Amino acid sequence: MMEILEIIKQHWGIILTIAGLLASVFWLKMDSRYAKKTAINDLEQRVTEIESEVKHLPSAKDVTELRVALVEMKGEAKELRTETKMLRHLVALLTEKEVKK
């Protein structure tokens, strides 16, 4: 036991340097491996902002309803187009009849 104490007395500078070096290496490993509190807080804030934006977006049900409404409007537009073609034809016939008079 006394021999160990003598060795420590003689080489305390080297032992403390090695212990400090090991502690520094351990600290750097832990610091690079785990996320910092500020980084976690920043990510949490970003996730909260994204969640608040997503709340305002339409759901899948809303999008489906919009698609159905668009298909219905497309069909109604086709009906109107055929009706306007008929009206245009009738107007052309009437103007032709009036021109012949």
Buried (B, 14 or more C-beta within 10 A) or exposed (E): EEEEEEEEEEEEEEEEEEEEEEEEEEEEEEEEEEEEEEEEEEEEEEEEEEEEEEEEEEEEEEEEEEEEEEEEEEEEEEEEEEEEEEEEEEEEEEEEEEEEE
